[in-house]
Amino acid sequence: MSTEMATITAKGQITIPKGIRQALGIERRDRLVFLLEDDRLILIPVRHRPLGELYGVLPATRPYPGHQAIRQEVRHERGERLARGDA
């Protein structure tokens, strides 16, 4: 267990000590969840994941038809809406 201290500023901000940031792999622009449990505060890092890392995370519900097929489908649906006056 590692113990370090931080001081709260007038704006209610703190700086997470470098040793703690390094141990948890917390980097600039990472987010933290604040969990209040009785009289204790628990900080949980939320990992920033590049978009490319998320590829394949969700299963496909249907095969990918390709850009051209999707564009044609969108044009067709939009054309029908315009014809009905729903634009």
MDTraj code that builds the backbone (N, CA, C; nanometers):
import mdtraj as md
import numpy as np

residues = "MET SER THR GLU MET ALA THR ILE THR ALA LYS GLY GLN ILE THR ILE PRO LYS GLY ILE ARG GLN ALA LEU GLY ILE GLU ARG ARG ASP ARG LEU VAL PHE LEU LEU GLU ASP ASP ARG LEU ILE LEU ILE PRO VAL ARG HIS ARG PRO LEU GLY GLU LEU TYR GLY VAL LEU PRO ALA THR ARG PRO TYR PRO GLY HIS GLN ALA ILE ARG GLN GLU VAL ARG HIS GLU ARG GLY GLU ARG LEU ALA ARG GLY ASP ALA".split()
xyz = np.array([
    [0.0852, -0.1180, 0.0000],
    [0.0000, 0.0000, 0.0000],
    [0.0895, 0.1239, 0.0000],
    [0.0518, 0.2205, -0.0842],
    [0.1286, 0.3441, -0.0947],
    [0.0490, 0.4579, -0.0315],
    [0.1156, 0.5421, 0.0424],
    [0.0495, 0.6556, 0.1065],
    [0.1217, 0.7835, 0.0677],
    [0.0452, 0.8777, 0.0150],
    [0.0979, 1.0108, -0.0161],
    [-0.0118, 1.1103, 0.0168],
    [0.0252, 1.2366, 0.0291],
    [-0.0727, 1.3398, 0.0635],
    [-0.0795, 1.4455, -0.0454],
    [-0.1961, 1.5101, -0.0534],
    [-0.2170, 1.6222, -0.1447],
    [-0.2977, 1.7274, -0.0697],
    [-0.2830, 1.8509, -0.1111],
    [-0.3552, 1.9624, -0.0487],
    [-0.4639, 2.0102, -0.1433],
    [-0.5794, 2.0388, -0.0895],
    [-0.6914, 2.0898, -0.1691],
    [-0.6737, 2.2403, -0.1853],
    [-0.6852, 2.2897, -0.3086],
    [-0.6709, 2.4333, -0.3347],
    [-0.8004, 2.5056, -0.2999],
    [-0.7978, 2.6371, -0.3109],
    [-0.9169, 2.7183, -0.2843],
    [-1.0306, 2.6837, -0.3797],
    [-0.9968, 2.6345, -0.4989],
    [-1.0989, 2.5955, -0.5969],
    [-1.1458, 2.4512, -0.5781],
    [-1.0957, 2.3826, -0.4752],
    [-1.1346, 2.2447, -0.4506],
    [-1.0593, 2.1451, -0.5369],
    [-0.9463, 2.1866, -0.5924],
    [-0.8685, 2.0983, -0.6790],
    [-0.7536, 2.0348, -0.6013],
    [-0.7113, 1.9161, -0.6496],
    [-0.5938, 1.8518, -0.5924],
    [-0.5028, 1.8077, -0.7062],
    [-0.3761, 1.7896, -0.6745],
    [-0.2822, 1.7310, -0.7684],
    [-0.2532, 1.5905, -0.7176],
    [-0.2758, 1.4914, -0.8018],
    [-0.2469, 1.3537, -0.7626],
    [-0.0954, 1.3376, -0.7655],
    [-0.0378, 1.2936, -0.6560],
    [0.1082, 1.2815, -0.6502],
    [0.1636, 1.1942, -0.7635],
    [0.2823, 1.2313, -0.8098],
    [0.3449, 1.1652, -0.9241],
    [0.3576, 1.0137, -0.9043],
    [0.3982, 0.9713, -0.7858],
    [0.4141, 0.8285, -0.7589],
    [0.2836, 0.7516, -0.7751],
    [0.1732, 0.8120, -0.7325],
    [0.0413, 0.7491, -0.7445],
    [0.0008, 0.7442, -0.8915],
    [0.0210, 0.8572, -0.9637],
    [-0.0122, 0.8599, -1.1072],
    [0.0640, 0.7532, -1.1828],
    [0.1935, 0.7415, -1.1524],
    [0.2754, 0.6420, -1.2215],
    [0.2309, 0.4999, -1.1878],
    [0.2034, 0.4741, -1.0613],
    [0.1634, 0.3398, -1.0179],
    [0.0321, 0.2963, -1.0841],
    [-0.0592, 0.3918, -1.1054],
    [-0.1894, 0.3603, -1.1651],
    [-0.1925, 0.3816, -1.3161],
    [-0.0851, 0.4374, -1.3702],
    [-0.0827, 0.4634, -1.5144],
    [-0.1748, 0.5761, -1.5555],
    [-0.2001, 0.6700, -1.4640],
    [-0.2875, 0.7836, -1.4930],
    [-0.2084, 0.8869, -1.5718],
    [-0.2660, 0.9307, -1.6826],
    [-0.2000, 1.0287, -1.7689],
    [-0.2898, 1.1501, -1.7893],
    [-0.2327, 1.2502, -1.8512],
    [-0.3057, 1.3734, -1.8827],
    [-0.4345, 1.3384, -1.9572],
    [-0.5439, 1.4024, -1.9203],
    [-0.6760, 1.3895, -1.9814],
    [-0.7474, 1.2588, -1.9456],
    [-0.6854, 1.1727, -1.8631],
    [-0.7577, 1.0553, -1.8137],
    [-0.8685, 1.1042, -1.7214],
    [-0.9678, 1.0219, -1.7034],
    [-1.0797, 1.0580, -1.6173],
    [-1.0784, 0.9693, -1.4940],
    [-1.1375, 1.0198, -1.3856],
    [-1.1462, 0.9448, -1.2608],
    [-1.2913, 0.9401, -1.2153],
    [-1.3303, 0.8280, -1.1603],
    [-1.4623, 0.8154, -1.0983],
    [-1.4414, 0.8373, -0.9482],
    [-1.5244, 0.9225, -0.8878],
    [-1.5196, 0.9471, -0.7440],
    [-1.6294, 0.8632, -0.6801],
    [-1.5903, 0.7711, -0.5928],
    [-1.6845, 0.6829, -0.5250],
    [-1.6784, 0.7123, -0.3763],
    [-1.7917, 0.7527, -0.3193],
    [-1.7980, 0.7828, -0.1764],
    [-1.8550, 0.6608, -0.1057],
    [-1.7756, 0.6018, -0.0165],
    [-1.8155, 0.4818, 0.0564],
    [-1.8014, 0.5111, 0.2049],
    [-1.9148, 0.5291, 0.2694],
    [-1.9178, 0.5713, 0.4091],
    [-1.8388, 0.7020, 0.4226],
    [-1.7277, 0.7011, 0.4973],
    [-1.6503, 0.8244, 0.5139],
    [-1.5195, 0.8194, 0.4355],
    [-1.5158, 0.7338, 0.3303],
    [-1.3949, 0.7203, 0.2481],
    [-1.4233, 0.7589, 0.1040],
    [-1.3239, 0.8171, 0.0409],
    [-1.3323, 0.8522, -0.1003],
    [-1.2441, 0.7561, -0.1778],
    [-1.3007, 0.6937, -0.2799],
    [-1.2254, 0.6010, -0.3631],
    [-1.2207, 0.6592, -0.5035],
    [-1.1003, 0.6702, -0.5591],
    [-1.0828, 0.7204, -0.6952],
    [-1.0526, 0.6019, -0.7854],
    [-1.1289, 0.5913, -0.8943],
    [-1.1104, 0.4817, -0.9885],
    [-1.0757, 0.5408, -1.1246],
    [-0.9574, 0.5104, -1.1770],
    [-0.9205, 0.5624, -1.3094],
    [-1.0075, 0.5003, -1.4181],
    [-1.0489, 0.5835, -1.5124],
    [-1.1221, 0.5368, -1.6299],
    [-1.0241, 0.5480, -1.7454],
    [-0.9874, 0.4386, -1.8001],
    [-0.8852, 0.4365, -1.9044],
    [-0.9349, 0.4999, -2.0333],
    [-0.8507, 0.5868, -2.0887],
    [-0.8770, 0.6452, -2.2200],
    [-0.8321, 0.5436, -2.3236],
    [-0.9232, 0.5056, -2.4130],
    [-0.8893, 0.4073, -2.5146],
    [-0.9027, 0.4707, -2.6524],
    [-0.7974, 0.4647, -2.7314],
    [-0.8066, 0.5176, -2.8678],
    [-0.9156, 0.4437, -2.9451],
    [-0.9798, 0.5147, -3.0361],
    [-1.0896, 0.4575, -3.1125],
    [-1.0499, 0.3277, -3.1827],
    [-0.9295, 0.3226, -3.2356],
    [-0.8839, 0.2029, -3.3051],
    [-0.8787, 0.0799, -3.2153],
    [-0.8605, 0.1029, -3.0853],
    [-0.8551, -0.0070, -2.9894],
    [-0.9927, -0.0707, -2.9692],
    [-1.0976, 0.0026, -3.0010],
    [-1.2334, -0.0476, -2.9797],
    [-1.2848, -0.1318, -3.0959],
    [-1.2081, -0.1390, -3.2046],
    [-1.2508, -0.2149, -3.3210],
    [-1.2742, -0.3606, -3.2818],
    [-1.3926, -0.4107, -3.3135],
    [-1.4260, -0.5499, -3.2878],
    [-1.4769, -0.5777, -3.1480],
    [-1.4934, -0.4748, -3.0639],
    [-1.5401, -0.4958, -2.9271],
    [-1.6848, -0.5462, -2.9267],
    [-1.7673, -0.4882, -3.0117],
    [-1.9072, -0.5310, -3.0202],
    [-1.9249, -0.6275, -3.1366],
    [-2.0055, -0.7296, -3.1154],
    [-2.0267, -0.8230, -3.2258],
    [-2.1114, -0.7584, -3.3356],
    [-2.0842, -0.7946, -3.4593],
    [-2.1620, -0.7438, -3.5723],
    [-2.2980, -0.8139, -3.5731],
    [-2.4035, -0.7355, -3.5948],
    [-2.5371, -0.7952, -3.6015],
    [-2.5727, -0.8359, -3.7436],
    [-2.4972, -0.7844, -3.8380],
    [-2.5146, -0.8231, -3.9779],
    [-2.3842, -0.7955, -4.0516],
    [-2.3629, -0.8596, -4.1659],
    [-2.2382, -0.8358, -4.2383],
    [-2.2293, -0.6922, -4.2887],
    [-2.1086, -0.6400, -4.2946],
    [-2.0846, -0.5043, -4.3418],
    [-2.0990, -0.5003, -4.4935],
    [-2.1941, -0.4219, -4.5463],
    [-2.2189, -0.4212, -4.6907],
    [-2.1202, -0.3364, -4.7710],
    [-2.0428, -0.2513, -4.7034],
    [-1.9493, -0.1628, -4.7723],
    [-2.0024, -0.0213, -4.7787],
    [-1.9099, 0.0744, -4.8000],
    [-1.9462, 0.2170, -4.8026],
    [-2.0493, 0.2482, -4.9104],
    [-2.0281, 0.1945, -5.0263],
    [-2.1153, 0.2277, -5.1394],
    [-2.2599, 0.1850, -5.1116],
    [-2.2787, 0.0650, -5.0606],
    [-2.4132, 0.0157, -5.0315],
    [-2.4808, 0.1007, -4.9235],
    [-2.4032, 0.1409, -4.8229],
    [-2.4594, 0.2244, -4.7163],
    [-2.5006, 0.3602, -4.7721],
    [-2.4160, 0.4211, -4.8562],
    [-2.4500, 0.5505, -4.9165],
    [-2.5778, 0.5395, -4.9997],
    [-2.5896, 0.4322, -5.0769],
    [-2.7101, 0.4141, -5.1590],
    [-2.8340, 0.4000, -5.0712],
    [-2.8221, 0.3249, -4.9620],
    [-2.9355, 0.3071, -4.8713],
    [-2.9773, 0.4396, -4.8085],
    [-2.8783, 0.5205, -4.7670],
    [-2.9081, 0.6509, -4.7062],
    [-2.9736, 0.7428, -4.8086],
    [-2.9204, 0.7453, -4.9313],
    [-2.9798, 0.8291, -5.0368],
    [-3.1238, 0.7874, -5.0641],
    [-3.1471, 0.6568, -5.0690],
    [-3.2818, 0.6058, -5.0965],
    [-3.3789, 0.6490, -4.9857],
    [-3.3382, 0.6283, -4.8591],
    [-3.4244, 0.6655, -4.7465],
    [-3.4479, 0.8158, -4.7415],
    [-3.3434, 0.8926, -4.7672],
    [-3.3585, 1.0386, -4.7658],
    [-3.4482, 1.0846, -4.8797],
    [-3.4328, 1.0229, -4.9968],
    [-3.5192, 1.0559, -5.1099],
    [-3.6657, 1.0300, -5.0793],
    [-3.6924, 0.9183, -5.0119],
    [-3.8313, 0.8879, -4.9743],
    [-3.8855, 0.9907, -4.8755],
    [-3.8039, 1.0317, -4.7786],
    [-3.8480, 1.1341, -4.6829],
    [-3.8753, 1.2660, -4.7522],
    [-3.7872, 1.3046, -4.8452],
    [-3.8081, 1.4297, -4.9188],
    [-3.9348, 1.4231, -5.0012],
    [-3.9600, 1.3089, -5.0639],
    [-4.0804, 1.2924, -5.1454],
    [-4.2062, 1.3043, -5.0588],
    [-4.2015, 1.2554, -4.9352],
    [-4.3170, 1.2650, -4.8455],
    [-4.3280, 1.4029, -4.7806],
    [-4.2204, 1.4799, -4.7886],
    [-4.2194, 1.6123, -4.7259],
    [-4.1776, 1.6087, -4.5807],
    [-4.1136, 1.4985, -4.5389],
    [-4.0686, 1.4837, -4.3989],
    [-3.9290, 1.5407, -4.3761],
    [-3.8662, 1.5944, -4.4773],
    [-3.7268, 1.6385, -4.4706],
    [-3.6944, 1.6940, -4.3362],
])
top = md.Topology()
chain = top.add_chain()
for i, resn in enumerate(residues, 1):
    res = top.add_residue(resn, chain, resSeq=i)
    for name in ("N", "CA", "C"):
        top.add_atom(name, md.element.get_by_symbol(name[0]), res)
traj = md.Trajectory(xyz[None], top)
